[in-house]
Amino acid sequence: MSEIQRELETKVYVAGHRGMVGSAIVRKLQNEGFKNILTRTRSELDLTNQQAVFDFFKEEKPQHVYLAAAKVGGIHANNVYRAQFLYENLMIEANIIHAAWLHGVEKLLFLGSSCIYPKMAEQPLVEEALLTGPLEPTNEPYAIAKIAGIKLCETYRHQYGANFISAMPTNLYGPGDNYDLETSHVLPALLRKIHTAKVNGEDEVHLWGTGSPQREFLHVDDLAIACVHLMDTYDGEDWVNVGTGVDLSIRALAEMICEVVGYTGRLAWDTSKPDGTPRKLMDVSRINALGWKAQIELRDGIERVYSEVKDTF
């Protein structure tokens, strides 16, 4: 068996395969020709149940693990369901990482988030900024859980020699995104609100905040390519930012979405609502030096996503 054939036979577990990130990783692995991809739905395997997770790893013995499972949401959900976000994310990552070590997983990739960095960290966000200042209060529980996941990978590497790595993606969008206005992130929320305003013939659409925060957006298919690239090539202990290295204001994003959707009404900003972190731009020099760079331009990505979802709203 050749080296390439052996790699394609690797038993790979993608935790969270129904989510936006996990499903993109599965698509990428399938396109690469991987033949032995393990997945489990939430009803088949409760990742917050330690014994169930241990039993799964003992039985299936995956060689590679992509830890993309998480409880996620936008600024509203993060702020309202604080205990849930902290507890469920801590349990999921702790159970999987410990089980991976117990059962001899060769390599694990943990997916974090750009929200791990301090609210007022210098921009662009370098990996070394972690734990240098207070977090954004609205998503602090989620950020703390993700920091714990990074530190689990780091400490299991130091104490046990486990080849566990971490990647920190910026704001994501793409196939499989969440468009529920109660729990969605900013880009899908804007897309749905502006589309709805157009369809209903509304003269204006009400949006949260001032529109001034700067955000960076990465298509999830680009992230999936980065994840597989890191799994194939990177064995370092440092976590790695994954992003485009380019940002824009929420106002500019909303105007771009209006152009894509074809909405000509007014954007009404509710400044009584929170803005969140003023700016979150990732320094992506580390992953660029490792041979990966984002390929999908934001406007092209939004047009692609809108064509896929506009008939489902």
Secondary structure as UniProt FT lines:
FT   HELIX           3..8
FT   STRAND          12..15
FT   TURN            16..18
FT   HELIX           20..32
FT   STRAND          37..38
FT   TURN            42..44
FT   TURN            47..48
FT   HELIX           50..60
FT   STRAND          64..67
FT   HELIX           75..80
FT   HELIX           82..102
FT   TURN            103..104
FT   STRAND          107..111
FT   HELIX           114..116
FT   TURN            119..120
FT   HELIX           127..129
FT   TURN            130..131
FT   HELIX           137..139
FT   HELIX           140..160
FT   STRAND          164..169
FT   STRAND          171..173
FT   TURN            175..176
FT   TURN            181..183
FT   HELIX           186..199
FT   TURN            200..201
FT   STRAND          204..208
FT   STRAND          214..215
FT   STRAND          217..219
FT   HELIX           220..233
FT   STRAND          240..242
FT   STRAND          248..249
FT   HELIX           250..261
FT   STRAND          266..270
FT   TURN            271..272
FT   STRAND          279..280
FT   HELIX           285..289
FT   TURN            290..291
FT   HELIX           298..309
FT   TURN            310..312
//
